């Protein structure tokens, strides 16, 4: 069903100079069109008005408009053309009389152009038309609000105002690199950077292997597909495990965290310079962990030549988690393990720059160059998190969310205990499963499932054996 929408810009767009405002409005239109194409929402028609967009499109457009930065709010509207105020009042009456039956109501009128009546005149005449159907007028706390926006001889009627995310259109404030871990903080920080009009590419430091990459990419997909518009972001995956191994081996324990962070900054800055980004974005919150004290942040960013944007600097953890729920990343982020906490025991909270530099000299500078040059780069829209699962290995130590979990023990053992989402092998037709679908087999020790997985691999199935069998599964599902 085709509907018409009135879209209101964020207030700060309206307040820009005429030239800047026109540029921001054009960018907003491009971003809306981009997201409709990605969501396969067709038959969109956009018309620019004074501080407004008028959009014609299907109902699915509503979910898109809620997620495009630069939109303050929008409303499904009825467009009418009128000659005189009585003519307009009659059309508003026909549109809203059923809505106000048995309810208190208020009429809100906005007007632009030359008319023989004021906004208050229009509200009074329209209100009188609707009053006979209602329970009365309540201007402070009405059960129903009727809105009428008048532009010359055009009027736009609506009774709903749907909030947008506000902010500025993505892309109007340049480009930055987001240091993305997939936990609660970095997705929310990236969301706020987008809200301020910054386009982002992402750097992910692989500290935990296949499981860690898979989980982080699931978070990134949710974030980008729901909120990114106007461009196609890339993710740079840097294998930082060789560097962490050197830090763990050579650096004094209390300083390991600070030095790891400095190397992450170096790597991210190198990538930022390569892709012509102007800043780094992090999810750091002041005092949340040892590496984020004011003293340590000062030492960590000493090596940088570009600014670090920290949108969450004043938020506490609970506020950040609440925001993660709001933007839709909470569930996936809750499954991400913490890998960057590499200090066991006391960590320095007031690291001294001279001591940090001395310890840092123990790590070859060639190593950071090597891991950056060997990074993998992907377009986020095109990646599938399951594609990061190892193709060459048959054994796996975690269960991807998309996988089919299959028990290859006896029926008696299966009935005695199995994970809630597992199926018994004789209850599923393996040959009917699409070859691209991930299958995880398990048995008591992992040996039988390993041999069966190898046989199925030779037939072209994407199948793995769960490492450690039932004891490890019980640790995962019964803990």
HELIX and SHEET records of a PDB file:
HELIX    1   1 UNK A   11  UNK A   14  1                                   4    
HELIX    2   2 UNK A   18  UNK A   38  1                                  21    
HELIX    3   3 UNK A   61  UNK A   65  1                                   5    
HELIX    4   4 UNK A   85  UNK A  100  1                                  16    
HELIX    5   5 UNK A  119  UNK A  131  1                                  13    
HELIX    6   6 UNK A  184  UNK A  195  1                                  12    
HELIX    7   7 UNK A  210  UNK A  227  1                                  18    
HELIX    8   8 UNK A  241  UNK A  250  1                                  10    
HELIX    9   9 UNK A  253  UNK A  255  5                                   3    
HELIX   10  10 UNK A  256  UNK A  274  1                                  19    
HELIX   11  11 UNK A  290  UNK A  292  5                                   3    
HELIX   12  12 UNK A  294  UNK A  300  1                                   7    
HELIX   13  13 UNK A  301  UNK A  303  5                                   3    
HELIX   14  14 UNK A  317  UNK A  327  1                                  11    
HELIX   15  15 UNK A  330  UNK A  333  1                                   4    
HELIX   16  16 UNK A  353  UNK A  360  1                                   8    
HELIX   17  17 UNK A  365  UNK A  373  1                                   9    
HELIX   18  18 UNK A  380  UNK A  382  5                                   3    
HELIX   19  19 UNK A  385  UNK A  388  5                                   4    
HELIX   20  20 UNK A  411  UNK A  416  1                                   6    
HELIX   21  21 UNK A  425  UNK A  427  5                                   3    
HELIX   22  22 UNK A  430  UNK A  432  5                                   3    
HELIX   23  23 UNK A  447  UNK A  458  1                                  12    
HELIX   24  24 UNK A  469  UNK A  478  1                                  10    
SHEET    1   A 5 UNK A  45  UNK A  49  0                                        
SHEET    2   A 5 UNK A  52  UNK A  58 -1                                        
SHEET    3   A 5 UNK A   2  UNK A   9 -1                                        
SHEET    4   A 5 UNK A  71  UNK A  76 -1                                        
SHEET    5   A 5 UNK A 162  UNK A 163 -1                                        
SHEET    1   B 5 UNK A  78  UNK A  81  0                                        
SHEET    2   B 5 UNK A 154  UNK A 158 -1                                        
SHEET    3   B 5 UNK A 144  UNK A 151 -1                                        
SHEET    4   B 5 UNK A 104  UNK A 112  1                                        
SHEET    5   B 5 UNK A 136  UNK A 137  1                                        
SHEET    1   C 6 UNK A 307  UNK A 309  0                                        
SHEET    2   C 6 UNK A 279  UNK A 281  1                                        
SHEET    3   C 6 UNK A 175  UNK A 179  1                                        
SHEET    4   C 6 UNK A 199  UNK A 206  1                                        
SHEET    5   C 6 UNK A 234  UNK A 239  1                                        
SHEET    6   C 6 UNK A 376  UNK A 379 -1                                        
SHEET    1   D 5 UNK A 395  UNK A 396  0                                        
SHEET    2   D 5 UNK A 462  UNK A 466  1                                        
SHEET    3   D 5 UNK A 438  UNK A 442  1                                        
SHEET    4   D 5 UNK A 404  UNK A 407  1                                        
SHEET    5   D 5 UNK A 423  UNK A 424  1                                        
END                                                                             
